[in-house]
């Protein structure tokens, strides 16, 4: 008789999951979902207050998260964080590299320092997270890494600062590079590609009327929520995706399937 399938709610029992950028939005949703499904979760965010808020959410349903507040763009911080997690738990099974930031700015208005900081914060930090994960997981001969990319890494999003899209395109290539290198050690590396996600900041940026017009243009007529992205991350991290590596899962309500056409007549 075959072994019974693990039911929803227990997919990550006895596993340790580390989520960066877990103080809000996608990262918070991901950390909460891993905890709900019985993982021991490590919450990282640059804001100690936001990290603590996520940890408190997890505690409301009986979770016992660790909080490691700090900036993943600071040299050495990621390695120190991974070492601390290994010292406490003895293993790391899942890493969700979720840190990213951008702004509205053109190429000509982006100076060298903003370009450097943007590339390092969006791509460099993810690289360091991937590298640390592979180092930690190789002795285990198993583990999963999920990187947060962006639809801006597939095509230009008007108004979004150029370093963001360029860096997120790099995250997609990094995901494939790492998947190939780490596969022999039983480590899977995948990415999620969110489109616009309905967060308080995005709602505030567009306003009610513009938000409604935006949603009406999406094939599904609804925006992705942080929980939608977290569900995709959890799938890629689960045993259900055991043969999936080097892949990028788009979660964007179908907008990337639409070819933009200039208005005619």
C-alpha positions, -999 to 999 in steps of 0.1 A, spaced: 0 0 0 13 34 -9 21 60 18 -7 84 26 -5 118 11 3 146 35 -27 167 40 -29 205 37 -17 220 69 12 196 74 33 200 43 62 215 62 61 198 95 95 195 111 111 217 85 128 251 90 119 279 67 137 313 65 119 342 48 136 375 41 116 406 37 89 390 58 77 422 76 49 429 51 32 419 18 44 388 1 71 379 26 46 382 55 21 360 37 47 335 30 61 333 65 26 330 79 16 302 55 48 282 62 40 285 99 4 275 95 17 244 77 39 235 107 73 248 97 96 264 122 98 299 106 126 324 108 113 360 101 137 385 86 130 421 78 150 453 78 124 468 102 124 452 136 89 465 142 75 449 111 93 416 117 78 416 152 43 422 138 47 392 115 60 371 144 30 381 165 6 370 138 23 336 137 20 333 175 -17 339 174 -22 304 160 4 287 181 36 292 161 69 300 177 89 320 151 124 333 154 130 369 145 163 380 129 159 417 120 185 432 98 195 445 64 204 418 39 223 444 18 249 448 46 280 428 37 282 396 59 247 399 74 232 371 54 260 346 62 257 356 99 220 351 99 223 316 83 249 306 108 227 317 137 197 297 123 219 266 118 233 270 154 197 271 167 179 246 145 207 225 130 193 227 95 176 250 70 151 233 47 134 262 29 146 297 20 124 323 4 145 352 -8 119 379 -10 137 412 -6 132 438 -32 126 475 -37 120 501 -64 107 535 -72 92 556 -101 122 570 -120 135 571 -155 170 560 -168 182 596 -172 172 604 -136 189 574 -121 224 583 -108 253 558 -104 247 553 -67 210 546 -71 218 521 -99 245 503 -78 223 502 -47 193 490 -66 211 462 -84 228 450 -52 196 452 -31 174 434 -56 199 410 -72 230 410 -50 211 402 -18 192 374 -36 226 360 -48 239 360 -13 208 343 0 211 316 -27 247 311 -20 242 308 18 213 284 12 233 261 -10 262 261 15 238 252 44 218 226 24 246 208 7 255 187 38 218 178 42 216 167 5 182 184 3 165 218 5 145 243 -15 151 279 -24 124 301 -39 133 336 -52 109 364 -57 114 379 -92 89 402 -109 70 408 -141 93 438 -145 120 413 -151 102 400 -182 93 433 -199 95 470 -192 69 483 -168 65 520 -176 76 543 -148 94 517 -128 130 525 -121 153 506 -146 175 489 -120 145 470 -107 136 453 -139 172 446 -148 179 431 -113 147 410 -114 157 396 -148 190 387 -132 171 369 -104 155 347 -131 189 338 -146 204 333 -112 176 309 -104 185 287 -134 222 290 -127 217 278 -91 192 251 -100 218 235 -123 247 238 -99 227 226 -68 207 199 -83 233 172 -77 230 179 -40 192 174 -39 186 212 -37 158 227 -58 158 264 -68 128 281 -83 113 316 -87 79 332 -85 71 361 -108 44 383 -93 26 409 -113 11 439 -95 0 427 -60 -28 442 -40 -11 456 -10 -20 487 10 8 507 -6 -3 498 -41 -39 506 -33 -28 539 -19 -7 547 -49 -35 541 -74 -65 552 -55 -99 535 -56 -110 546 -91 -76 539 -108 -74 506 -90 -108 495 -103 -98 505 -139 -66 486 -135 -83 454 -124 -108 456 -152 -79 453 -177 -67 420 -161 -79 388 -178 -91 374 -144 -105 408 -135 -89 406 -101 -55 414 -87 -32 390 -71 -32 391 -33 -1 385 -12 -16 351 -2 -18 341 -39 20 346 -42 26 328 -9 5 298 -22 28 296 -52 59 298 -31 46 271 -8 38 248 -38 73 252 -51 87 245 -17 65 214 -12 70 177 -21 43 182 -48 70 201 -68 97 175 -62 106 173 -99 105 211 -105 137 231 -104 150 261 -125 114 271 -131 97 305 -128 60 305 -119 41 336 -130 13 348 -107 -2 379 -123 -39 374 -131 -30 367 -167 -16 401 -176 16 388 -191 -4 367 -215 -18 399 -231 1 416 -260 -1 453 -258 -15 470 -288 -14 507 -296 -48 523 -299 -59 523 -336 -83 550 -349 
